[in-house]
Amino acid sequence: MRDRLILLPGWSFGAAALQPLQEALEQRAPNLRVEIAELPENAAPGAWLDELDARLPAEAWLAGWSLGGMLATQLAARRGEACPGLITFASNACFANREDWPTAMPAEIFATFRQAFGLDAEQTLKRFSLLASRGAFDPRTLARQLQVTQPRTPIEALDAGLSLLAELDGRAALRVYSGPQLHLFARHDALVPVAAADALLAWLPDLEVELFDASHGLPLECPDQVARALLGFIGDAVDD
């Protein structure tokens, strides 16, 4: 199944947010089977990786956006040689900053966001769409598009996803996974600082990193450019 690519969405966004990217990939590479996998709706954060490992096909390329990229990273490390390659977009090794990884969202801002979500989930989800579109060429249109893609996910599952954003540290997984890796970052991302790209390269210089003039909504904002980057990387990795 090494001609198969699995796309994982970000927190609170469903498969619809990645459909333009899926279509762009399929148009350019009809022999590549591209599937979008929804994130788990399990209220137990610790069960998410096990569920994805059981549900997603083996020997498929793994790609993910934001939280989806963090989960894809953990799963690639778990699967090892059974995963032909890892791709992330707008995804940080640690979502909230910590003493030894400062290039991330300030922990106090993330804590305030979680508190707001507990008080008013609906309004916080709308705010998250605005944050994800900030820095886009047309942020209002992108924010509306992102809001439309937000499925009616159970609040408990969304809260579990926030727990994973707070807890996951992908650095060890990135180092353990020996397959090819491509990490795409957006220069105007309001959630993942662009400095994380340099931090990632300083952590592991052999990784491939590419920057886009886009927002956190990178895969929905510019699916054609992202598709070209993904397919070029996959093609190079297969040729090697």
C-alpha positions in Angstrom: 0.0 0.0 0.0 3.0 2.3 -0.5 0.9 4.1 -3.2 -1.5 5.1 -0.5 -1.5 8.5 1.4 -3.5 9.1 4.6 -4.4 12.7 5.5 -5.3 13.6 9.1 -7.1 16.9 9.8 -6.4 19.4 12.6 -8.2 19.9 15.9 -11.9 20.6 15.5 -11.8 20.5 11.6 -13.2 17.6 9.7 -12.4 15.8 6.5 -14.0 18.7 4.4 -11.1 21.0 5.3 -8.7 18.6 3.5 -10.9 17.7 0.5 -9.4 20.5 -1.8 -5.9 19.1 -1.0 -7.2 15.5 -1.7 -8.6 16.6 -5.0 -5.5 18.5 -6.0 -3.4 15.4 -5.2 -5.7 13.0 -7.1 -5.7 15.3 -10.2 -1.9 15.3 -10.3 -1.3 11.7 -9.3 -4.2 9.5 -10.2 -2.2 6.4 -9.2 -1.9 7.6 -5.7 -4.7 6.6 -3.4 -5.5 9.5 -1.1 -7.8 9.1 1.9 -8.8 11.4 4.6 -9.2 9.9 8.1 -11.2 11.6 10.7 -9.6 12.1 14.1 -10.9 9.8 16.9 -14.0 10.9 18.9 -12.7 9.0 22.0 -12.9 11.0 25.2 -9.7 9.3 26.4 -6.7 11.1 24.9 -4.5 8.1 25.6 -6.6 5.9 23.3 -6.3 8.0 20.2 -3.0 6.6 18.9 -4.1 3.0 19.4 -7.4 3.7 17.6 -5.6 5.3 14.7 -3.1 2.5 14.5 -5.9 -0.1 14.4 -8.0 1.8 11.9 -5.5 3.2 9.4 -4.0 0.9 6.8 -0.5 -0.2 7.2 2.3 0.7 4.8 0.6 4.0 3.9 2.2 7.4 3.8 1.1 9.5 6.8 0.4 13.2 6.5 -1.3 15.5 9.0 -2.3 19.0 9.7 -1.5 20.6 13.1 -2.8 18.0 15.7 -3.2 15.6 12.8 0.5 16.0 12.0 1.5 15.5 15.7 -0.5 12.2 15.7 0.9 11.2 12.3 4.4 11.7 13.8 3.7 9.4 16.7 2.2 6.8 14.5 5.1 6.9 12.0 7.5 6.3 14.9 5.4 3.4 16.2 5.1 1.8 12.7 8.8 2.3 11.8 9.7 0.8 8.4 6.0 -0.1 7.8 5.4 3.7 7.2 7.1 4.8 3.9 7.1 8.5 4.8 5.9 11.2 7.1 4.5 14.7 6.1 3.2 17.4 8.4 1.8 20.8 7.7 1.4 23.7 10.1 2.4 21.2 12.9 4.8 21.8 15.7 6.9 19.3 17.7 5.2 20.8 20.8 2.0 22.9 20.4 2.4 24.8 23.6 5.8 26.1 24.6 8.0 24.6 27.3 11.3 25.5 28.8 13.3 23.4 26.3 11.0 24.2 23.3 10.1 27.9 23.3 9.2 28.2 19.7 5.5 27.3 20.2 2.3 29.0 21.4 2.8 30.5 24.9 1.5 28.0 27.5 -0.5 30.7 29.3 -2.3 31.6 26.1 -3.1 28.0 25.4 -4.4 27.6 29.0 -6.7 30.6 28.6 -8.0 29.1 25.3 -8.8 25.8 27.1 -10.6 27.7 29.8 -12.6 29.6 27.3 -13.5 26.4 25.5 -14.8 25.0 28.8 -17.0 28.0 29.3 -18.4 28.4 25.8 -17.3 25.8 23.3 -19.3 27.1 20.3 -17.9 30.6 20.5 -14.4 29.3 21.1 -14.6 27.1 18.0 -15.5 30.2 16.0 -12.6 32.1 17.5 -10.3 29.2 16.6 -11.4 29.4 12.9 -10.5 33.1 13.0 -7.1 32.3 14.5 -6.4 29.6 12.0 -7.2 32.0 9.1 -5.3 35.0 10.5 -2.4 35.9 8.1 -4.2 34.4 5.1 -4.5 36.4 1.8 -8.3 36.5 2.4 -8.8 35.7 6.1 -12.5 36.3 6.1 -13.3 33.9 3.3 -10.9 31.3 4.8 -12.4 31.6 8.2 -15.9 31.0 6.8 -14.6 28.0 4.9 -13.0 26.6 8.0 -16.2 27.1 10.1 -18.2 25.1 7.5 -15.7 22.2 7.9 -16.2 21.9 11.7 -18.3 18.8 12.3 -20.5 18.3 15.3 -17.8 16.5 17.3 -18.7 15.6 20.9 -17.4 18.2 23.4 -15.6 15.4 25.3 -13.6 14.4 22.1 -12.7 18.0 21.4 -11.5 18.4 25.0 -9.4 15.2 24.6 -7.8 16.7 21.5 -6.9 19.8 23.5 -5.3 17.5 26.1 -3.2 16.0 23.4 -2.2 19.4 22.0 -1.0 20.2 25.5 0.8 16.9 26.2 2.3 15.6 22.9 6.0 16.1 22.4 7.0 14.8 19.0 10.8 15.3 19.3 11.6 11.8 20.3 9.3 10.3 17.7 10.8 12.5 15.0 14.2 11.3 15.9 13.2 7.6 16.2 11.4 7.5 12.8 14.1 6.8 10.2 11.9 7.2 7.1 11.8 10.3 4.9 10.1 13.4 6.5 8.8 16.6 5.0 7.5 19.4 7.3 5.6 22.4 5.8 5.3 25.6 7.7 3.4 28.9 7.1 5.1 32.2 7.5 2.0 33.9 8.7 0.7 31.2 11.0 -0.9 32.6 14.2 -0.8 29.3 16.0 2.5 27.7 15.1 5.3 30.2 14.9 7.4 30.1 11.8 10.5 30.0 14.0 9.5 26.4 14.7 10.8 25.5 11.3 14.3 26.6 12.2 14.0 25.0 15.6 13.1 21.7 13.9 16.0 21.9 11.6 18.3 22.6 14.5 16.9 19.6 16.3 17.2 17.3 13.3 19.2 18.8 10.4 18.4 16.0 7.9 14.7 16.8 7.8 13.1 18.5 4.8 11.3 21.7 5.6 9.5 24.1 3.3 7.9 27.5 4.0 4.7 28.9 2.4 3.3 32.5 2.5 0.1 31.3 4.2 -1.8 31.0 7.4 -2.4 28.1 9.7 -5.1 27.1 7.3 -2.3 26.2 4.9 -3.8 23.0 3.3 -7.2 24.7 2.7 -5.7 28.1 1.7 -3.3 26.9 -0.9 -4.0 23.2 -1.7 -2.4 23.3 -5.1 1.0 24.4 -3.8 0.8 22.0 -0.9 -0.1 19.1 -3.3 2.9 19.9 -5.5 5.2 19.9 -2.5 3.8 16.6 -1.2 4.0 14.9 -4.6 7.5 16.2 -5.3 8.7 14.8 -2.0 7.0 11.5 -2.4 8.4 11.1 -5.9 11.9 11.9 -4.7 11.6 9.5 -1.8 10.4 6.7 -4.0 13.2 7.4 -6.6 15.8 7.1 -3.8 
